[in-house]
Amino acid sequence: MRTDAPPPTDPAPDRPHDALSRADATEAVERLLRATARLRRLAADRYPLYAVDGNWTFSRRGSWTPGFWAGLLRLTARITRDRADRRHAAEAGARLAERLDDDTVTRSMTFWYGAGADRPDLAREAARRLLATALPDGGPIPVGTAWGRAASGRREVEVDCWGPLVRLLAWSAPELGSAAQQAAVTQTRSCLDGCLTATGPRIVERLIVIDGTPAPASRPTSAARPTAWALLGLAESAGALAGSAPGLAADCVRAAVRLSRPPLHDGSSAEDTSADAITAVALHKLPRVPRLPAHTATARAVTARLVRERLCPDGAFPGTHYRVSGPTGGPAPEPARVESVWALFFLLLALAIDVGLITPDEF
């Protein structure tokens, strides 16, 4: 593993006990890298989705999560600089090409996290195809018809993909032109106006577009994961749009500060470990516009509690709240607490930022 990175800056002086030491954070990274290597050997040419009691469920196509597995391998290669790890990441990235035609906005997750700047051809093509699905008259990019959404998905917008979608579009704008940048602005404005409630840390997870105007399609919620996705969307939009739409970027910063004050979670993973990991990454991204060092300290505090309370000695990271298949193949009556591939990705990403192995803008 790389050891030449500078040490992270100290957390806020009134909360020094909350952050991991550099040695402890590095050891946690090593645990996750070993767990990823074991999972890669088990997965072979399949995508890991989630594990119940340590037993992983795999998929040939990856459902909505192939980008998190490819992204986990990309992140591993970035950290270790190992030739074999780079090869595994390149192979995983190339396999994503078969997902370009999926009619779903989750392609933004797939190709931003799984391909990104390492496979710019795939990432730009995904952005181009997502642009083609935008609603008429400069509307936002909808959920799409995949995963059982059928025709209703062509009129709905969700908060979950907001962050990676804006990053993918803004990153692609130099090649795809002003349409990509304008789409990033439109998506942000739609989510900012429609998803965040006027008072309190509650968000509307799903919107429906009627006559070109997004309207709430779900009740406001303070559930952990939708709120974490919303915070990530705000943080990514604040950074990606700072140059082209500074007023909108500033609106996102103000909304993110409000949404994260008090902190969404204390890191105890009472609801969803993957939500806490997403939150830590989002908080790390907030200091970009403007400099908000307290959020960096909070990000490190959340990550520290996840490592101390939830990360197992073998690198397993259970606690994602997720509805899995029941014993007969039907839906389980209640969501289970599972280990998920996206939780592993975001925890490793948060820790890598903590230790200074990568910058918040790299993924």
Buried (B, 14 or more C-beta within 10 A) or exposed (E): BBEEBEEBEEBBEEEEEBBBEBEBBBEBBBBBBEBBBBBBEEBEEBBBBBBBEEEBBBBEEBBBBBBBBBBBBBBBBBBBEBEEBBEBBBEBBEBBBEBBEBBBBBBBBBBBBBBBEBBEEBBBBBBBBBBEBBBEEEBBBBBBBBBEBEEEBBBBBBBBBBBBBBBBBBBBBEEBEEBBBBBBBBBBBBBBEBBBBEEEBBBBBBBBBEEEEBEBBBEBBEBBBBBBBBBBBBBBBBBBBBEBBEEBBBBBBEBBBEBBEEBBBBBEBEBBBBBBBBBBBBBBBBBBBEEBEBBBBBBBBBBBBBBEEBBEEEBBBBBBBBEBEEEEEEEEEEEBBBBBBBBBBBBBBBBBBBBBBBEBEBB
